[in-house]
Amino acid sequence: MKKRVLFFVTAVCLFLTTILGSTKMVSAATTGELKTGDEIHGFKVKQTAYDSSTKANEILFEHVKTGAKLLVIKNSDINRGFSIKFNTPADNDKGINHIIEHSVLGGSKKYPSSNIIFDVMNTTYVSYANAFTYQNMTMYPICSSNEKQLFKSADIYLDAVFNPLLLSDSRIFEREGFRNELKDAGSKLIYNGIVYSEMQGGLSSIEASAMINAKKAIFPDSNQGNISGGSPSDIPALTYQEVINTYKKNYHPSNSFMVLYGDADYKAFLKMVNENYLSSYSKKEITIDRGTQKPFNKLSKKSYTVPAAAGTDTKNKSVIDLVFAINDMKELGMDNYIALSTAISLLNVENSSFKQALMESKIGESYSISLDATTYQPSLHFIANNANPAKSNDFYHLVMKELKKVVKKGLDTELIKSSLRSIEFQEALGNNQSSAVNKMMTASLFDNLIGNSIVDVNSYYRKLVNKLDERVLEKVIEKYIVKNKSAALTVTTPEAGLLEKNQEAAAKTLAEKKASMTKKEISALVNRTAAFQEWNSKETPAAVLKSLRAVSLKDIEVELKDREIKETTVDGAHVLTANADVDKISSVSLGFDLSHLTPDELLYLRFYSDMIGNGMATTNRTESQVLNEIALKTNTISTAVSAIMDNKNGTSAHPVFIVDYYSFEDEYKDTFE
């Protein structure tokens, strides 16, 4: 076992508590105020739960008139958050949803800011503002440590998604998506647009192209294989009217899911959302095509090329991707999903027999295994990077052979049991800076994938651990991989000189397009380009910027807690202690003065620190025992050679060796030892 094993344990913990969810106890009485069926400000309570990791009461509401869903995650976290999500499958490769995501933030009726995220982030009291386009949903999250500013920011986002200037101003689409530009009659015609340029960069790597190719191969008859961000070759075919039609189809309260997170007056928030936005809408039937792909009769084999510059060394630089389409998430179920994702994590551990067999094959330089659950039908990828394209069939047979071995011999499930303790650490540690965004994103993804935003993931995981002796992991590997008929073997190979050929072809197309234009059309485009640049260069008016702010600097209260620090000396060691608002657990930091060491000795000590981080046996414990106890009792140990300032002006310092870890109160002696 090595450092990667410890990383796996940590990753499983984060996967389960930060990305997928945390322990929830479903009960109508957890809110202390509302129960299922109660109505308030146009919303009806559909479900309640308690989340122990964020110490939050969760209330799922449904707007009676429109069917809009709103999840309240109520706790003491002052880094409050709001998000709104719409279900938006990609119907093609034109990047419509991605361009709409950008465009609705290009100004609204109430807040005509040309770039809402930029203006909000730079002129208001927010801690986070963003927007994301996933394969099947578009999400707009924003956070603030001030309740008034969060409510104002939520109003800004709601007005943006429901009343965007995009509907009446095509220039916003041209800026964010795509446009033709001609500086003057003698200039070359060019394509421009933020999303167009963004996707040119985003799809420029062979890894990104290979993943898209694999999705195309495994989902040939499904919208799940479309490029949600948009393909630069397809974006120019998109029209403003297509964008408007797609917006009107998807951006409706009946197709929305909202989250309010943290220490906020949710009743006042519900009142604002209902009165300012939802009450003016009626319920609308919106059908979402989940794009289920029918199984293949045999292994599909596809080869692709990607452009590389002339003179590029392309020998053994291909990406081989053996990809499987798993059942739709609703059909797969959480039990099987958790089991499959856990099995994949174990296969991906660097020193697993499966990974070792891949590395020993020398088919590629590196290997990875990933389960992409952002699509309704998850896709499972076995990838060889910098690989010999002639050995793709060898890679396929090797993967299948080793998977069958795993099914027969079994997996190392002790790692899974160890990771349960990591979940306890995360629950004890509670909120962190990213809690708001993570929880909102988690809830939105679950709502999109399975139609249920409140999922007790840890109960599924604990159930899995209790059934490991029944070979549940081996069974899901056999069922969903070894016996899976929906499989494709893709090879993506760089072609030297193709980059220049594509550039020449694109330039020729633009030149031919300009040559086909009349003098009147050229003059009109020159004028439009100049007018667009003038419009786009205007700064947001001061009055609009002021309207984005709910508080000024003097209104902001700094919420600092006074901590009593106690100092004592124990056996010559200086000890400092302080209390924090966490139960059962402490953060421990050990510092050793290194002032007596020479610079050379400090370098050796840094090497020693790296050795500890990679797993190192001691007199009393083997390497495996060390790593297992670290995982079970400390939530990982970090070491570092650092420096501590001796005075306030920073003119003097001394070197120290620092050891940081967490410990439960009933295990202080064990963890210290």
Residue pairs with C-beta under 8 A, 6 or more apart in sequence:
1 351
1 615
1 623
1 624
1 627
1 628
2 350
2 351
2 614
2 615
3 613
3 614
3 615
4 349
4 350
4 351
5 349
5 350
5 351
5 415
5 615
5 627
6 615
6 627
6 630
6 631
6 636
8 345
8 346
8 348
8 349
8 415
8 419
9 415
9 418
9 419
9 422
9 631
10 422
10 631
10 635
10 636
11 345
12 342
12 345
12 415
12 416
12 419
12 422
13 419
13 422
13 423
13 425
13 426
14 426
15 341
15 345
16 22
16 423
16 457
16 458
16 461
17 53
17 423
17 426
17 427
17 458
18 426
18 434
18 438
18 442
19 438
19 441
19 442
20 442
20 446
20 455
20 457
21 51
21 442
21 446
21 455
21 456
21 457
21 458
22 51
22 52
22 53
22 54
22 426
22 427
22 457
22 458
23 51
23 52
23 53
23 423
23 427
23 456
23 458
23 459
24 49
24 50
24 51
24 52
24 58
24 454
24 455
24 456
24 458
24 459
25 49
25 50
25 52
25 456
26 47
26 48
26 49
26 454
26 456
27 48
27 49
27 50
28 35
28 36
28 48
29 35
29 48
30 48
30 49
30 50
30 57
30 58
31 48
31 57
31 59
31 74
32 57
34 40
34 45
34 48
34 59
35 45
35 48
36 45
36 46
36 47
36 48
37 44
37 45
38 44
38 45
39 45
39 64
40 61
40 267
40 270
41 267
41 270
41 271
41 274
41 275
42 63
42 64
42 65
42 270
42 274
42 278
42 279
43 61
43 62
43 63
43 64
43 70
43 270
43 274
44 61
44 62
44 64
45 59
45 60
45 61
46 60
46 61
46 62
46 69
47 58
47 59
47 60
47 454
48 57
48 58
48 59
48 60
49 57
49 58
49 454
49 456
50 56
50 57
50 58
51 57
51 58
51 73
51 75
52 427
53 426
53 427
53 430
54 73
54 75
54 77
54 430
54 431
54 435
54 439
55 75
55 76
55 430
55 431
56 73
56 74
56 75
56 77
56 261
56 439
57 72
57 73
57 74
57 75
58 71
58 72
58 73
58 74
58 454
59 71
59 72
59 74
59 266
60 69
60 70
60 71
60 72
60 453
60 454
61 69
61 70
61 71
61 72
61 270
62 68
62 69
62 70
63 69
63 70
63 253
63 274
63 278
65 278
65 279
65 281
65 282
65 283
66 252
66 253
66 254
66 278
66 281
66 282
66 283
66 284
67 253
67 254
67 283
68 253
68 254
68 256
68 257
68 258
68 278
69 256
69 257
69 258
69 447
69 453
70 257
70 258
70 259
70 260
70 270
70 273
71 257
71 258
71 259
71 260
71 443
71 447
71 453
71 454
72 259
72 260
72 266
72 269
73 259
73 260
73 261
73 262
73 439
73 440
73 443
74 262
74 263
74 264
74 266
75 261
75 262
75 263
75 431
76 263
77 261
77 262
77 263
77 431
77 435
77 436
78 145
78 262
78 263
78 559
79 127
79 143
79 144
79 145
79 262
79 431
79 433
79 435
79 436
80 143
80 144
80 145
80 146
80 147
80 150
80 260
80 261
80 262
80 263
80 264
80 436
81 128
81 141
81 142
81 143
81 150
81 259
81 260
81 261
81 262
81 436
81 437
81 439
81 440
82 141
82 142
82 143
82 150
82 153
82 154
82 157
82 258
82 259
82 260
82 261
82 440
83 139
83 140
83 141
83 142
83 258
83 259
83 440
83 441
83 444
84 139
84 140
84 157
84 158
84 161
84 256
84 257
84 258
85 137
85 138
85 139
85 140
85 256
85 257
85 258
85 444
85 447
85 448
86 137
86 138
86 161
86 250
86 251
86 255
86 256
86 257
87 136
87 137
87 250
87 255
87 286
87 288
87 448
88 97
88 100
88 133
88 136
88 137
88 138
88 246
88 250
89 135
89 136
89 223
89 224
89 288
89 289
89 290
89 291
90 96
90 97
90 135
90 136
90 223
90 226
90 227
90 228
91 223
91 226
91 246
92 226
92 234
93 226
93 227
93 230
93 231
93 233
93 234
94 230
94 231
94 234
94 235
94 237
94 238
94 242
95 177
95 195
95 199
95 227
95 228
95 229
95 230
95 231
95 234
95 235
95 238
96 230
96 238
96 242
96 243
96 246
97 133
97 138
97 228
97 246
97 250
98 133
98 195
98 199
98 228
98 229
98 230
99 173
99 176
99 177
99 178
99 195
99 230
99 235
99 238
99 243
100 138
100 166
100 243
100 246
100 247
100 250
100 251
101 131
101 132
101 133
101 138
101 140
102 131
102 176
102 177
102 194
102 195
103 164
103 166
103 172
103 173
103 176
103 177
103 243
104 160
104 161
104 164
104 166
104 247
104 251
105 115
105 116
105 117
105 131
105 140
105 160
106 114
106 115
106 116
106 164
106 165
106 166
106 172
106 175
106 176
107 113
107 114
107 116
107 160
107 164
107 165
107 166
107 169
107 172
108 116
108 156
108 159
108 160
108 163
108 164
108 165
109 159
109 163
109 165
110 155
110 156
110 159
110 163
110 547
111 156
111 159
111 160
111 544
111 547
111 548
112 165
112 544
113 119
113 120
113 540
113 544
113 545
113 548
114 536
114 538
114 540
115 540
116 156
116 157
116 160
116 548
117 129
117 130
117 131
119 540
119 544
119 545
119 548
120 126
120 129
120 142
120 153
120 156
120 548
121 129
123 545
123 548
123 549
124 144
124 149
124 152
124 153
124 548
124 549
124 550
125 144
125 145
125 146
125 149
125 549
125 550
125 551
125 556
126 142
126 143
126 144
126 149
126 150
126 153
127 143
127 144
127 145
127 433
128 141
128 142
128 143
128 436
128 437
129 141
129 142
129 143
129 153
130 140
130 141
130 142
131 138
131 139
131 140
131 141
132 138
132 139
132 141
132 441
133 228
133 229
134 228
134 374
134 445
134 448
135 224
135 226
135 228
135 374
135 375
136 224
136 228
136 288
136 374
136 375
136 376
136 448
136 449
137 444
137 445
137 448
138 250
139 440
139 441
139 444
140 157
140 160
140 161
141 436
141 437
141 440
141 441
142 150
142 153
142 154
142 156
142 157
143 150
143 261
143 436
143 437
144 150
144 153
145 559
146 550
146 551
146 556
147 263
147 264
147 265
148 550
148 551
148 555
149 549
149 550
149 551
150 262
150 264
151 264
151 268
151 269
151 272
151 550
152 548
152 549
152 550
153 550
154 260
154 269
154 272
154 273
155 272
155 276
156 548
158 273
158 276
158 277
159 277
161 251
162 251
162 253
162 277
164 172
164 247
165 172
166 172
166 173
166 243
166 244
166 247
167 244
167 247
170 240
171 532
171 535
171 536
173 240
173 243
174 193
174 240
174 532
175 193
175 194
175 532
175 536
176 193
176 194
176 195
177 193
177 194
177 195
177 196
177 235
177 238
177 243
178 191
178 192
178 193
178 195
178 196
178 235
178 236
178 238
179 191
179 192
179 193
179 532
180 189
180 190
180 191
180 192
180 525
181 189
181 190
181 191
181 192
181 525
181 529
181 532
182 189
182 190
182 514
182 522
182 525
182 526
182 529
183 526
183 529
184 526
185 519
185 522
185 523
185 526
188 507
188 510
188 511
188 514
189 510
189 511
189 513
189 514
189 525
190 510
191 236
191 510
193 235
195 229
195 230
195 235
196 230
196 232
196 235
196 236
198 229
199 227
199 229
199 230
199 231
199 232
199 235
200 232
202 208
202 229
203 209
203 212
203 227
203 229
203 231
203 232
206 306
206 317
206 319
206 492
206 494
207 319
207 385
209 304
209 306
209 492
210 304
210 306
210 319
210 321
210 383
210 490
210 492
211 321
211 381
212 227
213 302
213 304
213 321
213 490
213 492
214 321
214 323
214 379
214 381
214 488
214 490
215 224
215 225
215 323
215 375
215 379
216 225
216 302
217 225
217 300
217 302
217 323
217 488
217 490
218 225
218 293
218 300
218 323
218 324
218 325
218 379
218 486
218 487
218 488
219 225
219 291
219 293
219 325
219 375
219 377
219 379
220 293
220 300
221 293
221 294
222 291
222 292
222 293
222 377
223 289
223 291
224 291
224 293
224 375
224 376
224 377
224 379
225 293
227 234
230 238
249 286
250 286
252 281
252 284
252 286
253 277
253 278
253 281
254 281
254 283
254 284
254 285
254 286
255 284
255 286
257 443
257 444
257 447
257 448
257 453
258 273
259 439
259 440
259 443
259 444
259 453
260 266
260 269
261 435
261 436
261 439
261 440
262 436
290 328
290 376
290 377
291 376
291 377
292 328
292 376
292 377
293 325
293 377
293 486
295 485
295 486
296 485
296 486
296 487
296 488
297 485
298 485
299 396
299 487
299 488
299 489
300 487
300 488
300 489
301 392
301 488
301 489
301 490
302 488
302 489
302 490
302 491
303 389
303 490
303 491
303 492
303 493
304 490
304 491
304 492
304 493
305 492
305 493
305 494
305 495
305 498
306 492
306 493
306 494
306 495
306 498
307 494
307 495
307 498
307 499
307 501
307 502
308 314
308 494
308 495
308 496
308 497
308 498
308 499
309 496
309 497
309 499
309 500
310 496
310 497
310 499
310 500
311 496
312 494
312 496
314 493
314 494
314 495
314 496
316 364
316 386
316 387
316 388
316 389
317 386
317 493
317 494
318 386
318 387
318 388
318 389
318 491
318 492
318 493
318 494
319 383
319 384
319 385
319 386
319 387
319 491
319 492
320 363
320 364
320 383
320 384
320 387
320 389
320 391
320 392
320 395
320 489
320 490
320 491
321 381
321 382
321 383
321 384
321 489
321 490
321 491
321 492
322 381
322 382
322 383
322 395
322 396
322 399
322 487
322 488
322 489
322 490
323 379
323 380
323 381
323 382
323 487
323 488
323 490
324 379
324 380
324 480
324 481
324 484
324 486
324 487
325 377
325 378
325 379
325 484
325 486
325 487
326 332
326 340
326 371
326 377
326 378
326 379
326 380
326 480
326 484
327 336
327 377
327 480
328 376
328 377
329 337
329 373
329 376
329 377
329 378
329 449
329 450
330 376
330 449
330 450
330 451
332 340
332 378
334 450
334 455
334 457
334 460
335 460
335 463
335 464
336 476
336 480
337 373
337 378
338 457
338 460
338 461
338 464
339 464
339 472
339 473
339 475
339 476
340 371
340 380
340 476
340 477
340 480
341 371
341 373
342 416
342 461
342 464
342 473
343 411
343 473
343 474
343 476
343 477
344 369
344 370
344 371
344 380
346 352
346 411
346 412
346 413
346 415
346 416
346 473
347 354
347 355
347 369
347 406
347 411
348 355
348 368
348 369
348 370
349 355
349 412
349 415
352 412
353 402
353 405
353 406
353 409
354 402
354 403
354 405
354 406
355 367
357 398
357 402
358 364
358 367
358 384
358 398
358 399
358 402
359 367
361 394
361 395
361 398
363 384
363 387
363 388
363 391
363 394
363 395
363 398
364 384
364 385
364 386
364 387
364 388
364 395
365 385
365 386
365 387
366 384
366 385
366 386
367 382
367 383
367 384
367 385
368 381
368 383
368 385
369 380
369 381
369 382
369 383
370 380
370 381
370 383
371 378
371 379
371 380
371 381
372 378
372 379
372 380
372 381
373 449
374 445
376 449
380 480
380 481
382 395
382 399
384 395
387 395
389 491
389 493
392 489
392 491
393 489
395 489
396 489
400 482
403 477
403 481
403 482
404 482
406 474
406 477
407 474
407 477
407 478
407 482
410 471
410 474
411 473
411 474
413 468
413 473
414 628
416 464
416 465
416 468
417 465
417 468
418 628
418 631
418 632
419 631
420 461
420 462
420 465
421 631
421 632
421 633
421 635
422 631
422 635
423 458
423 461
424 664
425 585
425 635
425 662
426 635
428 582
428 583
428 584
428 585
428 664
429 582
429 585
429 635
429 662
430 581
430 582
443 453
443 454
444 453
446 452
446 453
446 454
446 455
447 453
464 472
514 522
517 525
561 581
563 578
563 579
563 580
564 578
564 579
565 576
565 577
565 578
566 576
566 577
566 578
567 574
567 575
567 576
568 575
568 577
569 575
580 587
584 664
584 665
585 662
585 663
585 664
585 665
586 662
586 663
586 665
586 668
587 660
587 661
587 662
588 660
588 661
588 662
588 663
588 671
588 672
589 658
589 659
589 660
590 658
590 659
590 660
591 644
591 656
591 657
591 658
591 659
592 656
592 657
592 658
592 659
593 654
593 656
594 602
594 605
594 641
594 654
594 655
594 656
594 657
595 654
595 655
597 605
597 655
602 641
602 655
605 641
605 657
606 641
609 639
609 640
609 641
609 657
612 637
612 639
613 638
613 639
615 623
615 626
615 627
616 623
616 626
617 623
617 626
618 626
621 629
630 636
630 637
633 663
633 664
633 667
633 670
633 671
634 661
634 662
634 663
634 671
635 661
635 662
636 661
637 659
637 660
637 661
638 659
638 660
638 661
639 657
639 658
639 659
639 660
640 657
640 658
641 655
641 656
641 657
641 658
642 655
642 656
642 657
642 658
643 653
643 654
643 655
643 656
644 653
644 654
644 656
645 652
645 653
646 652
646 653
646 654
661 671
663 671
663 672
